[in-house]
Amino acid sequence: MGPAAPQDPEGLKQLIAAEVAALRTAAGRRAGVRREGLAPDPRAPTADQECACGGSDARGHGCGDAAQGHDPWACVCATLPAIPVSAALLAPVTDDRGRTVDFRVRAGNHVRSSAWLDAPDRLVGERFGDVRPGAEGAGLLDALREVLRTGRALKAHPVDYTEWRPDGIHRTKLLYDAASCCGQVLATWRPAHQPTEVLSLEAQHIAGMGWAYFDLLSGAATWSDGLAAIFRTEPGRPMTLTDLCDTVPPGDVPAFGRLLRALFDGEEPPGQDIRFNVRGDIRTLHVLGRPVIDEDSVPWAFHLIARDLTTQVRSRTRLAQTRREGERLRQQVAAERRVASVLREALLPTHSTELAGLGYAVAAAYLPAEPHAAIGGDWYKCRALPDGRILLAVGDACGHGLGAVARMAQQRHALAGLAHAPGTDAADLTTWLNELLCADPSAQTATAVIGHIDAERRLTWACAGHPPPLLLRGTGATVLDTSHRGPLLGMLPGGRYATADLPLTTGDLVLLYTDGLVERRGEDITDSIAQLRRRLSTCAGLGARATLDSLMTWYEEDQLADDTCLLAVEVLPPT
């Protein structure tokens, strides 16, 4: 069993330090030693001696052969084709005051730095500013003039070069190297990124990945642009292995330690999902590693490849949270339905047997808009009063859920209490119920039809913004007149509701319902009520319960847009 994996960043650093020290000790036994302070080779030319081509020395002094008519740049021009990047010898062009205003291309090679740029050998004899018209705007001419003036060379000087050509505008990024000698400038340039490098960068960006190379002997680190983007480091300033340890959260240190331990042992460990703290943002990377092994099977460098999984991990976390929240809401809705179902059964009994003794058959039904739902503000009331009349009512409290059930219960119980006041009629009950809702700041509006059937079998009823009742008589159904209809309950205080009278005969069936039965999106409610009337006509002779069963079969197929309550009262033959 190997050593335990480090449990904290300091332990990781100690592991790295110990392994690197042992590696350097082992490597040092075989490494050659470069001796300092060696005497110069007497055969080597010195800086004061002439250059081999008869040109100029390292400090720009003229060559002896040049005085005899020899061109010191001839062999330089001849060797330009051997340079693997675009290269040109530039001679300054001066104005009347001796200032360098441009350069003339004296020689060049055949290498093109971009498919749309001409090779330097095709520009010989031309002024650089003419054949590279974007050089001035990109600051390139100023940089070359500075090289000529100061003698300081350019090293990988970046230039964003843009040029209008016959087929449109083109742009490329080039890196320039240039040096001056004997009043001329030798310049080379190359693309900032080769096509394969561009493809690699795009692939790293698309895949959210990057790579790193760690030289354990020298301590040097090389990172790809993709990894630098993931860790938000400055280009060219990669983290060392030790720096990387400080970004690992404590909980992920053992996993990172096991990965490093395997690499130091010369193994290729399986990938690990490891979190890193990137400037306060915790990111999850899938890290793979491979050691670089010498002939003695000792690793002297590491390759690491990392893919950023942060987006996927966060998506999975959000999905899990959504599922948990959905399950919580499902359980909450199920609990509400159970409570509402119990309340509804307690508040809205299916029918009242006491009315059968008074010569009326009563049937009620509740149709939820959603399957298995039992929550809503729809209600009915049908019972005998002490004075011999029958209270008949149906209503719809605004909203859904337990809040609507509570409002429904409040309105139904208020009506039951008011109905026992001596000498009250349907107009009184509707008006008083309206005043109760208007006086309650927390109450919402509601609709209702409230009426009485007296001993002479006369229906007297008031309507507060509710759909009209229907009367099935014989083989035909009619919509009762609602010209006396008043506003919604809880909307306008101070008014009195009017009533309408309807004499009933044996066999009549009165249907009261809430708006969920006749409201359809994109359909006029008048047309929906007419359709209900036609369906009710087909129920002639069925009786109260069978009539509701038939209507519920039709409307369940239509998928109601809102909860619905139905109440049917049938006038029985006298006994």
Residue, then its C-alpha position, 0 to 999 in steps of 0.5 A: m500500500g502506497p503513501a497516503a495522498p496529501q490532505d491539504p495544499e501544503g501537503l501537495k507542495q511538500l509531495i512535489a518538492a520531495e519528488v522533484a528534489a529526488l528526480r534532480t538528484a538522480a538526474g544530476r548524477r548523469a548530467g554533464v557540467r558546463r564549465e564557466g570561464l573557459a579561455p576563448d578559442p584563439r582560432a575564433p574571430t573577434a568582434d574587431q575582426e572583419c565578418a567572413c563575407g567581407g561585409s561589416d562587423a558586429r558593431g556596424h563597422g564597414c568592411g575593407d572589401a566594401a571600399q574596393g567596390h564589394d557589396p557587403w550585403a550581397c551574400v545576405c541577399a543570396t541567403l534570404p531564400a534559406i530563411p523559412v519565413s518571409a524575409a526582406l532587406l529594406a533600404p531607407v528612403t529619405d526626404d530632402r531633410g534626411r529623414t526616413v520616410d519609407f523603405r525600398v525592398r532591396a531583396g526578398n525571399h519567396v515565402r508568403s506569410s498569408a495566401w493573399l499577401d505577395a511574396p517578398d521577392r515580388l516586391v523588390g524595387e518597390r517602396f514598402g509603403d506602396v506594396r504594404p499600404g496598411a503598414e503605416g496605419a498598423g504602426l509598422l513603418d514607425a517600428l522599422r524607422e525606430v530600429l534604424r534610428t536606435g539599432r535596437a532589434l524587434k523581437a516578435h513585434p505583433v502587427d495587426y495588418t489590414e488591407w483593401r484588395p480588389d476582392g475585399i478587405h483582408r486582415t491578418k496578425l503578423l509577428y515581425d523581427a528586424a535588425s539594422c546594419c550598415g544603414q539597412v534593415l533586415a526584416t522577417w515576418r510570420p503569421a502570429h498563429q499557423p493554421t494548425e495553431v488556429l485550429s487547435l485554439e478553436a478546438q480548445h475553445i469549443a471543447g472548453m479544454g486546454w493542456a499544460y507541460f511541466d518540466l520537473l527538472s527546470g521547473a518551467a511550465t508551458w500552458s496552452d491558450g485554452l488552459a490559460a483561458i480556463f484559469r484566467t491567467e495572463p498569456g505567457r505567465p503559466m502557473t507552476l505545479t506548486d502554484l496550482c496546488d493553491t487553487v485546489p479546494p480542501g475537499d479535492v486535494p486528495a484526488f489531485g494528490r492521487l493524480l500527482r502521486a501516480l504521475f510521479d510513479g510513472e503511471e498514467p492514472p485515470g482521469q479525475d474530476i477536480r475542482f479549482n478555485v479560479r479567482g473566486d469561481i469554483r470550476t470543475l475540470h476533468v484532468l488527465g495526465r501522462p508522464v514523460i519517461d526517460e530510459d531509466s523509467v523515471p518521469w522528468a516531465f508531465h503532460l496534463i490535459a483538462r476539460d472544463l465541466t463547470t457548465q455541465v456540472r452546474s446544469r446537473t445541479r440545477l436539474a437536481q434542484t428543479r427535480r427536488e423542488g418539483e417533488r416538493l411542490r407535487q407533495q404540497v399540491a397533493a396535500e392541498r388536494r387531500v385537504a380541499s377534498v375533505l373540506r369540499e365533502a364536508l361543505l358540499p354534501t352530494h345531495s340533501t335527502e330532506l328535500a325529497g320529502l318536500g317534493y324535489a329531487v336534487a343532484a350536485a356535481y363538481l368537475p375539476a379542470e385538471p384530472h384528480a384536482a379537488i380545489g376551487g372556489d365553486w360552491y352550491k347551497c340547497r336546503a330547506l329553511p325553517d319557514g318552509r321555503i327551499l334555499l337554492a344557490v350556486g356561486d364562484a369565489c375567485g381563484h384556486g387552491l386552499g385560498a379559494v376554498a376558504r373564500m368559498a366556505q366563508q361565502r357559503h356559511a355567510l349565506a346560510g346565516l343570512a338565510h335564517a333571518p326572518g322575512t328575507d328574500a333573494a334580493d336581501l340575501t344577495t345584497w347583504l352578501n355583497e356588502l360583506l365582501c365589499a367591507d372586507p379588504s382582503a376579499q375578492t369578487a365572486t359571482a352567484v345565483i341565489g333564490h328561494i322556492d316557496a310553498e306554491r312552487r314559485l322560484t324567486w331568484a337574484c343574479a350577481g354577475h353569474p351565468p343564467p340558469l336553464l329550465l328543462r320543461g317537457t322536451g325543450a330547454t330555455v335560458l332564463d331571462t337575466s335582465h335583472r342581473g346585478p354586478l359581481l359580489g364585492m365590486l360595488p357597495g350600496g346597491r340593491y339587487a333585483t329578483a325575477d319570478l318563475p312558476l314551476t310545474t311537475g317535471d320541471l328541472v332547473l339547472l344552475y352552474t358556474d362559468g367553467l362549464v360555458e367559458r371557452r377560449g376564443e368562443d363567445i359565452t352566449d354561443s356556449i350557453a346555447q350549446l349547453r341548452r341544446r345538450l340539456s334538451t336531450c336529457a328530457g325525462l332523465g331526472a336530476r341525477a341522470t341529467l348531471d351524469s349525461l352532462m358530465t360525460w359530454y364536458e369531460e371530453d371537452q376538457l374544461a378550462d376551469d372548475t365547474c359546479l352544477l346543481a339540478v333541482e327537479v320538481l317531483p309529482p305531488t304525493 
